[in-house]
């Protein structure tokens, strides 16, 4: 099977409603959303940390 590309616009409604016909597809979309969420959280924490360090150095 070829790997499917999931766009956020496609994934969100199926996860929100639980309307996906294929449970594997549902799990893959949910996992991808969780991963992208983690990445954005990490980036946010890094930026906040850098700002705090700059303030403390002044």
N, C-alpha and C positions, 0 to 999 in steps of 0.2 A: 504493500500500500504506500502511496505517495504521502509525504507529510503535508498536513493542511496548514495553511497560513490563517491565523485568527486575527481579525481586526477588532479593536475594542468595541466599535459600534455593533459588530456582529455578536460578540460574546455577551455583553452586558444584559441584553433582554433575556437571553436563554437562561442565564444564571439567576437573574432576578425572579423570573417566573418559574424556573425549574422545568422548562418546556422542551428541553432537548430530548430527541427520540433515542439518541445513542448515549448510554451512561459513560462510555469511555471518552466521547467527545466532550461531554459535560465536565468530566474530571480534568481533561487536558486544558479546557478553557479556564476553569476555575484556578488551576495550578499556575497558568500563565499570568492571570490577573494578580494572583498572590505574589508572584515573582516580580512583576513590574512594580507593584506596590512597595515591595521591600527595597527595590533599587532606588525609587524616588525618595523613600524615607531615609535611606543611607546618605543620599546626596544632600538632603535637607539638614541632617545632623552635622555633616562635614562643614557645610557653609556656616552654620550657627557656631560651630567650634572655632572656625577661623576668625569670625567676627569677634568672639569673646577673647581670643588670644591677642588680637590686635589692640583691643581696648585695654587689656591688662598690661601690655608693653608700654603704653603711653604714660 
